[in-house]
Amino acid sequence: MLDATDCACRSEQQIAALPLRLSRKRGLEVLMITSRDTGRWVMPKGWPMDGKKPWTAVEIEALEEAGARGFVSKDPIGTYHYLKRMAEEADIPCHVTVYPMVVDHLKKVWKERRERKRRWFTVKSAAKRVHEPELADLLLRLAADEAAQRLPRSLRKRL
């Protein structure tokens, strides 16, 4: 069986949003959605879009998959690898670049609302729910930094 981290040299590129908000009671929180096929908790992500900058494509993915609007940083916060399960084809190793996003509005009606659930989690709780070890590590590093200094400056101002 292939391991996603061993396949980095043959990986397909994807992009993901890391939707965030600052809660007075719980601190930094992450908006997660369920995947359409397995129901696992994941981040909004997808393939790069022709003619669009990655952070613009991430903004579109977050809106379509989670109904989230906000400010997406042009500076990625990290990367991770995973195996994309394909229905009738071989799994595809993917290298995902993660762009943090400060959510300022959640739409009540959005494109994939009937296909996914969405929920806010503390950063530590989100790290426990993801299946990708590198993504869990990225989240735990963010959780360990109480002032969110790991986030790009343009994003910290908006929290």
C-alpha positions as CSV (number, residue, x, y, z in Angstrom):
1,M,0.0,0.0,0.0
2,L,1.3,3.5,-0.8
3,D,2.1,5.9,1.9
4,A,1.3,9.6,1.1
5,T,4.5,10.9,2.5
6,D,6.6,8.4,0.5
7,C,5.0,9.6,-2.7
8,A,5.8,13.3,-2.4
9,C,7.9,13.3,-5.6
10,R,5.0,11.9,-7.6
11,S,2.2,13.9,-5.9
12,E,-0.6,15.9,-7.5
13,Q,-0.9,19.4,-6.1
14,Q,-3.9,20.5,-4.2
15,I,-4.8,23.6,-2.1
16,A,-6.7,23.9,1.1
17,A,-8.3,26.5,3.3
18,L,-7.7,26.6,7.0
19,P,-10.8,28.5,8.1
20,L,-10.2,30.2,11.5
21,R,-11.9,32.4,14.0
22,L,-11.0,33.7,17.5
23,S,-13.6,32.8,20.2
24,R,-13.5,34.5,23.6
25,K,-14.3,31.3,25.4
26,R,-12.4,28.7,23.3
27,G,-9.6,30.7,21.7
28,L,-8.5,29.9,18.2
29,E,-11.0,27.6,16.3
30,V,-11.0,25.8,13.0
31,L,-14.0,25.3,10.8
32,M,-14.1,21.7,9.5
33,I,-16.4,19.9,7.1
34,T,-17.2,16.3,6.4
35,S,-15.9,14.6,3.3
36,R,-18.6,13.6,0.9
37,D,-17.5,10.0,0.6
38,T,-16.4,8.9,4.1
39,G,-17.8,11.5,6.4
40,R,-14.4,12.2,7.9
41,W,-13.6,15.7,9.2
42,V,-11.5,17.6,6.7
43,M,-10.6,21.1,5.5
44,P,-12.1,22.6,2.4
45,K,-9.7,21.7,-0.4
46,G,-9.4,21.1,-4.1
47,W,-7.4,21.3,-7.3
48,P,-5.7,24.5,-8.5
49,M,-7.9,26.4,-10.8
50,D,-6.7,27.6,-14.2
51,G,-6.1,31.4,-14.3
52,K,-6.6,31.8,-10.5
53,K,-4.1,32.4,-7.8
54,P,-4.0,29.6,-5.2
55,W,-5.5,31.8,-2.4
56,T,-8.3,32.9,-4.7
57,A,-9.1,29.2,-5.6
58,V,-9.0,28.4,-1.8
59,E,-11.5,31.2,-1.2
60,I,-13.9,29.6,-3.8
61,E,-13.4,26.1,-2.3
62,A,-14.2,27.4,1.2
63,L,-17.4,29.1,0.0
64,E,-18.6,26.1,-2.1
65,E,-17.7,23.4,0.5
66,A,-18.3,25.1,3.8
67,G,-20.3,28.3,3.0
68,A,-17.5,30.3,4.6
69,R,-16.5,33.8,3.5
70,G,-13.5,35.8,4.8
71,F,-10.0,36.9,4.2
72,V,-7.5,34.3,2.8
73,S,-3.8,35.0,3.3
74,K,-1.6,34.9,0.2
75,D,1.1,33.2,2.4
76,P,0.6,29.5,3.0
77,I,0.9,28.2,6.6
78,G,2.2,24.8,5.7
79,T,1.7,21.6,3.6
80,Y,0.7,18.0,4.1
81,H,0.4,14.8,2.1
82,Y,-2.5,12.4,1.8
83,L,-3.9,9.7,-0.5
84,K,-7.0,10.8,-2.4
85,R,-9.4,7.9,-2.6
86,M,-10.8,7.4,-6.1
87,A,-14.0,5.5,-6.7
88,E,-12.8,3.1,-9.5
89,E,-9.2,4.1,-9.9
90,A,-5.9,3.9,-8.0
91,D,-5.5,6.2,-5.0
92,I,-3.7,9.5,-6.0
93,P,-0.9,10.8,-3.7
94,C,-1.5,14.5,-3.1
95,H,0.6,17.3,-1.8
96,V,-1.6,20.0,-0.2
97,T,-0.6,23.6,0.4
98,V,-2.7,25.1,3.2
99,Y,-3.8,28.8,3.2
100,P,-5.2,30.2,6.5
101,M,-8.5,32.1,6.3
102,V,-10.2,34.3,8.8
103,V,-13.9,33.6,8.5
104,D,-16.1,36.6,8.9
105,H,-19.4,35.1,7.6
106,L,-21.0,31.7,7.3
107,K,-23.7,31.4,4.7
108,K,-26.9,29.6,5.7
109,V,-27.3,28.4,2.1
110,W,-24.3,27.2,0.1
111,K,-23.5,24.9,-2.8
112,E,-22.6,21.7,-0.9
113,R,-24.8,22.1,2.2
114,R,-26.7,18.9,1.5
115,E,-23.5,16.9,1.0
116,R,-21.5,18.0,4.0
117,K,-21.7,19.0,7.7
118,R,-19.6,21.8,9.1
119,R,-18.6,22.5,12.7
120,W,-16.2,24.7,14.6
121,F,-13.5,22.9,16.7
122,T,-10.7,24.1,18.9
123,V,-7.4,23.7,17.1
124,K,-6.3,20.8,19.3
125,S,-9.7,19.1,18.8
126,A,-9.4,19.5,15.1
127,A,-5.9,17.9,15.2
128,K,-7.4,14.9,16.9
129,R,-10.0,14.5,14.2
130,V,-7.9,14.6,11.0
131,H,-6.4,11.4,9.6
132,E,-3.3,13.0,8.0
133,P,-0.4,13.1,10.5
134,E,1.3,16.1,8.8
135,L,-2.0,18.1,9.0
136,A,-2.4,17.1,12.7
137,D,1.2,18.3,13.4
138,L,0.5,21.6,11.5
139,L,-2.6,22.2,13.7
140,L,-0.8,21.2,16.9
141,R,2.0,23.7,16.1
142,L,-0.7,26.4,15.7
143,A,-2.4,25.4,18.9
144,A,0.9,25.6,20.8
145,D,1.4,29.2,19.7
146,E,-1.2,30.9,21.8
147,A,-0.7,34.3,20.1
148,A,-1.0,32.6,16.7
149,Q,2.4,34.0,15.8
150,R,2.7,31.3,13.2
151,L,-0.1,32.9,11.1
152,P,0.9,35.5,8.5
153,R,0.8,39.1,9.9
154,S,-2.0,40.1,7.5
155,L,-4.1,37.4,8.9
156,R,-3.4,38.1,12.6
157,K,-4.6,41.6,12.2
158,R,-8.0,40.3,11.2
159,L,-8.5,37.8,14.1
